[in-house]
Amino acid sequence: MVYKFFSKKEGEVKNHLVEYLRLLNADKQERPAEVQKIIDIAEKNGMRGNEIRSLMTDINADKVKTQPQTNEERFDQLFYLLNLILNDNLLDETEFDFCNEIGLLIGYTPSKVPLIIREMYNGIKYELTEEEIREKVTNLLK
């Protein structure tokens, strides 16, 4: 089963990964494991050598975009990340934990984040449309 919900343009993937790195670095703390996870995701999605070095130099915590203000915006960010991770059709424990951390950073309630990720993952796994998955996540948040 191949999870391909959206067309991943190279620049778009890089921009999203840079934004996740910025989120991780917003508190100015070192997070080597999380940064390595971003590099792994980049490699899974076809980025190599210079592209990854460029990705790492493009991060600047001062350039963090505003946090998502609505659950729709949060959904979009987390859903995109999950699709990048699922490029190899697997979601291992470290990737799940990473999604969990990003979910918290973008403003989801801590108790809901694991449920949201599982709902998204299952929706993708069982080939639901993005709108069907969005509806399930919205119902979960009520």
N, C-alpha and C positions, 0 to 999 in steps of 0.2 A: 504494500500500500504506500503510495507516495502522497505526501501532504503538500500540495501546491495551491494555495488559496489566492495568491496574488503574484503579480509580476514584480520580481525583485530587480530593480535597476541598480547598477553598481553604486552610483552616487547616492541614491536613496538609502541603500543599506549602510553605507559609510556614515551618512548624516545621522541615521538612527543610532548606530553604534557610538558615535561621538557623543550624542545626547545622553545615552545611558552612562557613558564614562563621566560626563559632566555631573550627572546626578550623583554618581558614586563619590565624586571628588568634591562635592559642594561643601561638605563639612571639613575639608582640608585634612582628612585623615588618610593614612596610607592603607590601601586595600589591594595588596598584591594578588590575592586569590581571585578576587572579583575582576581585576584587570586581566588576569590570565584567562578567565572565563570569556570575557569580551574578545580576546585574541582568538580563542578556540572557536567562538561563534563566527568570527570573521573568516577564519580558515575554512570552516564548514561551508561557508557561502562563497568560496572561491577567491578570497583575497589572499595575496601572498606578499612576502618581502617588503618592497617599497610601499605598497599600499597600506600594510599594517603599520609600518614606521610612520607613515603620513597620518594615519588614524591616531596614533599615540601623540604626535606633536600637535594635532589639531585641538586637543582638549584644553580647556581653560575654564576653571570653575567660575570665573567672573562672567562667562558667557552663557551660563545656564539659562535656558528659556524659562519662562514662568511655569510653575507647576501646573499640571492639568487642573482645571477648576471644576470640571463636571465628570460624572461617571462615564459619559460617552468618550471624553478625551482620554480618561484613564484606560478604558477598554481598548481604545485604538492603540495606545502605546504598549500595553501588555500583550495584546493579541499579535501585534507586529513582532514583538520580541519572541513570543512563543513560536511563531511561524519560522523565524530565523533559526531558532534552536532545533526545531523539528525537521530541519533540512536533511538529517540522516535518519529520520523516522523514529528516533528514540528520545525519551525524556528520562535521563538518569537522575539520581538523587541530588547530585551537585547542581545540575541544571534546574531542577525543581527549587532548590534552596535559593539559587540565584534569582529566579523569577519571583520568588517570595520576597526577596530583599528589594527588588525593583518595584514590586507591587506596593510595598510599604513606603518606599521613597516617593512614589507618585501620588500617595495619599489615600490608598484603600485602607479600610479598617483592618487592624492586625488579625482579628479573628476570622475575617472573611477572605483574606488573601489566598490561603491554601485551597479553600473551596472554589474560589473563582478560577484559579489556575487549573484545578482538576476539571471543572466544568468546561473550560476552554479546550483543554487537552482532549477530553472525551468527545467534545463536539467535532474537533478536527479529525480525531481518530475514526469516528463513525460517519465522517463525511457530511456533516450538517453544513448548511450555508452559514456565512458570516452573520447574517441577520438572525437566523435561528439560534446561533450561539449567543449573540448579543441579547436576545430575548431571555434566554435561560439565565444569563449572568444578571440581567436587570431584575428578574424575578427573585434571584438569590439575594440581591441587595435590599429587597423590600422588607 
